[in-house]
Amino acid sequence: MVRNFLLSLAGAALVAGCATGPKALNDGELAVPADYKSWPKFLSAVQRPDAKQVREIYMNPTAAAGSASTGFGNGTVFVMENYAAKANPDGSLATGADGKLVKAELLRVFVMGKNAGWGQGVAESLRNGNWVYASYLANGQKGPDDLSTCRACHLPLAAKDFVHRYDEHFAQKK
């Protein structure tokens, strides 16, 4: 009888947990998913000579199911690796045979995630729908970055679900 009671109590707790959905996160609380390198690429070898960087952007399967007409669903997560662009001895940026910048060391890993109720603690003027942001150093420690900078950069993209290169991604997806 005690066993049945405990099982029914555990079942009720599980149902209650499911009813409330995922915990509402704020900026800095989204972890780097351990398996993100197995995810599809959102965009690869994004060239940023202005920032002296090369970026690799991964998207989880939920994001991969998004469309230009509907945007990205709740549960979407993007991971962006920022690499330094390799410099030549004269200070210019090195390019490969393909003309693209050559990646050097990993500088940062940024995570951007979307879910119902996320990011609601942010001032309305910087709110990016239900998106939250996190920054990590190459060694896995939390980054010192002011995440309001991420928000300010993504804010003008409301019509594109706050995602840079939205059109480029969906044009490649066709």
Backbone torsions as a table, in degrees:
resi	resn	phi	psi	omega
1	MET	NA	-43.9	178.5
2	VAL	-62.9	-40.5	179.3
3	ARG	-60.5	-47.1	179.0
4	ASN	-61.1	-39.6	178.2
5	PHE	-62.3	-45.9	-179.7
6	LEU	-63.6	-39.8	178.0
7	LEU	-64.6	-42.2	179.9
8	SER	-69.7	-34.9	176.6
9	LEU	-64.9	-44.1	178.2
10	ALA	-63.6	-40.5	177.9
11	GLY	-63.6	-41.0	178.6
12	ALA	-64.9	-40.5	178.4
13	ALA	-64.0	-39.6	178.8
14	LEU	-64.1	-45.7	178.8
15	VAL	-63.2	-43.0	179.7
16	ALA	-62.6	-41.3	178.2
17	GLY	-63.0	-39.0	179.2
18	CYS	-69.4	-34.4	-178.2
19	ALA	-66.9	-31.5	-178.5
20	THR	-84.3	-14.6	178.4
21	GLY	76.0	-170.9	-177.5
22	PRO	-69.4	151.2	178.6
23	LYS	-58.6	135.3	177.3
24	ALA	-69.5	122.3	-177.6
25	LEU	-101.4	157.4	173.5
26	ASN	-117.7	171.3	178.2
27	ASP	-54.1	140.1	178.1
28	GLY	87.5	-7.9	-176.5
29	GLU	-98.8	-7.7	-178.5
30	LEU	-86.6	120.2	-178.5
31	ALA	-79.0	160.2	173.3
32	VAL	-75.7	118.7	179.1
33	PRO	-64.2	132.2	-176.0
34	ALA	-60.4	-30.8	-173.7
35	ASP	-100.8	13.8	-171.6
36	TYR	-60.2	-27.6	-179.3
37	LYS	-69.8	-12.3	176.1
38	SER	-89.8	-5.9	-179.2
39	TRP	-78.3	161.3	173.9
40	PRO	-64.5	154.3	175.9
41	LYS	-82.2	135.3	170.4
42	PHE	-75.3	-52.4	173.1
43	LEU	-147.9	148.2	-177.7
44	SER	-119.7	143.0	176.2
45	ALA	51.7	49.1	178.1
46	VAL	-65.2	122.2	-175.2
47	GLN	-86.0	120.9	177.9
48	ARG	-130.6	69.6	179.6
49	PRO	-60.5	-29.2	178.1
50	ASP	-61.8	-32.8	179.2
51	ALA	-101.4	0.0	-176.4
52	LYS	55.8	48.7	-176.5
53	GLN	-140.4	157.8	168.8
54	VAL	-124.1	135.3	-175.5
55	ARG	-122.0	139.8	173.7
56	GLU	-116.0	127.0	-176.7
57	ILE	-122.4	121.5	-180.0
58	TYR	-105.4	153.5	177.0
59	MET	-134.4	141.7	179.2
60	ASN	-74.8	169.4	-178.3
61	PRO	-57.4	-32.3	177.5
62	THR	-62.7	-44.1	177.8
63	ALA	-64.2	-40.7	-178.9
64	ALA	-61.2	-24.5	179.2
65	ALA	-82.1	-6.6	-179.4
66	GLY	-66.8	164.0	178.0
67	SER	-138.5	160.7	-179.9
68	ALA	-60.4	-31.8	-177.7
69	SER	-82.4	-27.2	-177.1
70	THR	-109.9	-14.2	-176.6
71	GLY	78.5	-153.7	-176.3
72	PHE	-109.0	133.5	-175.8
73	GLY	-77.4	166.1	173.3
74	ASN	-58.4	140.2	-175.7
75	GLY	98.0	-4.0	178.1
76	THR	-68.0	137.9	174.2
77	VAL	-137.9	133.2	172.2
78	PHE	-115.2	143.0	173.0
79	VAL	-124.7	125.8	179.9
80	MET	-117.1	120.1	174.1
81	GLU	-93.1	127.6	176.4
82	ASN	-106.0	117.9	178.2
83	TYR	-107.8	145.3	170.8
84	ALA	-67.3	144.3	172.0
85	ALA	-82.6	135.7	-179.3
86	LYS	-64.8	136.7	179.6
87	ALA	-104.6	143.8	172.8
88	ASN	-78.2	164.2	179.2
89	PRO	-55.5	-29.5	179.9
90	ASP	-83.7	1.6	178.5
91	GLY	94.9	-14.4	177.1
92	SER	-71.1	162.6	-178.5
93	LEU	-85.4	133.3	-179.7
94	ALA	-74.3	140.2	175.0
95	THR	-124.5	151.0	178.5
96	GLY	-85.9	-176.2	179.5
97	ALA	-60.8	-25.3	179.1
98	ASP	-83.3	-1.0	179.7
99	GLY	84.2	-0.6	-179.1
100	LYS	-91.8	154.4	176.6
101	LEU	-58.1	147.7	179.0
102	VAL	-96.4	130.4	178.7
103	LYS	-71.8	139.8	171.6
104	ALA	-113.6	-134.3	-174.4
105	GLU	-75.5	151.8	175.9
106	LEU	-71.0	129.8	-179.5
107	LEU	-99.3	-49.4	-174.2
108	ARG	-149.5	159.4	170.6
109	VAL	-128.0	123.2	178.1
110	PHE	-109.8	143.1	178.6
111	VAL	-123.8	135.3	179.7
112	MET	-130.3	123.6	-177.7
113	GLY	-134.4	154.7	-176.8
114	LYS	-130.7	132.0	172.2
115	ASN	-162.4	159.7	-178.2
116	ALA	-56.7	129.0	176.6
117	GLY	81.5	-1.5	-179.1
118	TRP	-76.5	147.2	174.7
119	GLY	71.9	15.7	-176.2
120	GLN	-74.8	-13.1	178.2
121	GLY	-80.3	-2.0	-177.9
122	VAL	-85.0	145.8	176.4
123	ALA	-54.6	139.7	-177.7
124	GLU	-52.5	-36.3	-177.6
125	SER	-66.0	-18.0	179.3
126	LEU	-115.3	3.9	-176.1
127	ARG	-69.2	131.7	178.1
128	ASN	-111.9	66.1	-177.0
129	GLY	58.8	-129.1	-179.8
130	ASN	-107.7	30.3	-180.0
131	TRP	-91.5	145.2	170.8
132	VAL	-128.5	159.7	-174.9
133	TYR	-131.1	149.8	175.2
134	ALA	-145.5	152.3	-178.4
135	SER	-129.4	139.1	178.7
136	TYR	-135.7	145.3	174.4
137	LEU	-76.4	168.2	-179.2
138	ALA	-59.5	-28.6	-179.2
139	ASN	-84.1	2.4	177.0
140	GLY	95.7	-10.1	177.9
141	GLN	-73.3	153.0	177.2
142	LYS	-59.3	138.7	179.5
143	GLY	-79.7	157.0	-179.6
144	PRO	-85.5	5.4	-172.1
145	ASP	-63.6	141.6	173.2
146	ASP	-78.2	108.2	-174.0
147	LEU	-71.6	-11.2	173.5
148	SER	-67.3	-22.5	174.6
149	THR	-65.9	-40.7	176.1
150	CYS	-61.2	-47.9	-179.0
151	ARG	-59.6	-45.3	-178.6
152	ALA	-63.4	-36.2	179.7
153	CYS	-69.9	-37.0	-178.1
154	HIS	-86.3	-19.1	-174.6
155	LEU	-54.0	-42.3	-179.0
156	PRO	-68.0	-5.7	-174.6
157	LEU	-99.4	28.6	-177.9
158	ALA	-55.6	-38.9	-179.2
159	ALA	-71.1	-13.2	179.8
160	LYS	-115.7	32.0	179.4
161	ASP	56.5	30.5	177.2
162	PHE	63.0	23.8	-175.5
163	VAL	-114.4	121.3	174.5
164	HIS	-64.8	146.4	176.5
165	ARG	62.9	25.7	177.6
166	TYR	-54.1	-54.3	-178.4
167	ASP	-62.6	-41.4	179.5
168	GLU	-61.0	-44.7	179.7
169	HIS	-60.9	-50.4	-175.7
170	PHE	-71.9	-25.4	174.0
171	ALA	-67.1	-39.1	178.4
172	GLN	-71.0	-29.0	-175.8
173	LYS	-71.2	-24.0	-177.4
174	LYS	-65.5	NA	NA
